[in-house]
Amino acid sequence: MIHGNSGSINNFKYQIPWFSKYYKVIVVDSRAQGKTIDYSDSLSYEMMADDFNAILDSMHIKSAYVIGWSDGGINGLLLAMRHPDKVKKLAETGANLIPDTSVFSSGGNAFVETSIKDLNSQPASKETKNQLKLIHMMQIEPNIPSASLRKIKCPVFVIAGDHDVIMPFHTLEIYNNINEAYLWIVPKSGHATLQRYHDEFNKKVHDFFTQSYTVPQWDDWDK
């Protein structure tokens, strides 16, 4: 399970106990977030995706089911692209491919601007510098060409809220460029689909992990 920007493993408080009934659950604080320290000046989604690959290698795990939220969804997509053998299936919610303001809601863009102003007004500290590094990454990354998603070989469950910080048309672009994908736009939901509707989210993702990928026919009604 991979959390979002400035988050931690606590973001999966509704998922960890539920999925632990069926799986060995691996949850970590991403680089420069939670309890994971990062002293470098640079930070990228690719670096974090490679971190998760290294974690699986260190645990001698050949492949895993992956859940990614927000930045964690970006990391999941990159992990599936850069280390395709490591991802059996990926369920991602609220990911984006580019940092352009057009793919974010007005509220999302305002949040980033306000966060930067607030951080710049605070006394200089390691924590403030770290937060600015995380926010700056969101401003300039990711830069994933939609066509490159076709490199992903595993099935992907593409999820977002209908009032997500990521605009629905962009979520649809992600879905349309993955060879084996399902799409779920969650009604009456913002960015926190896995928290606001955790029971339904957990069940749908579990079903996705345990059932074979099939493409329904357009005329599959009862005749």
C-alpha angles and dihedrals in degrees: 000000000000120000130211135260113311090000134117141204087285088077087075096055090126094045106043098066093038098050092039087073090066108021145032098257120214116192126168138172105250123238112297092006137096109348095338111105124212120182097179122110094224130063133179140170089240090058091053093046088054089049090059091048089052091049091054090047091051090052091047091239112151097194140354144187108254132208117189129181123199106315085010088060089054090050090049092053091048092046089054090049100042098035105022094168091063098061121070093175134345129214110189130177128191099002127153134199101208136029094230114134090230092074094053128075117248088254091054093052091047091051092056093047093048092047092054093048092049093048093047090053092055125089113271112266140147090259094051092047090050093050091049089052091054094047092045089054089057089053096054103026157109105034104180117155107226091229090060089066087076087076088072109104101183127079113266129203105211112202137176140150118257086237095037123147083245111072114244093237089061093049087051089052090056091049093048093054099051116088097219111028144140123204128216120178104188113221119232092010137124125194098308099072093146092054104036093047099022098148094053092039093052094048095046093048092047090051089049091052095047102040128072117254110255133168112230117221117247091236098048096133121122112275 
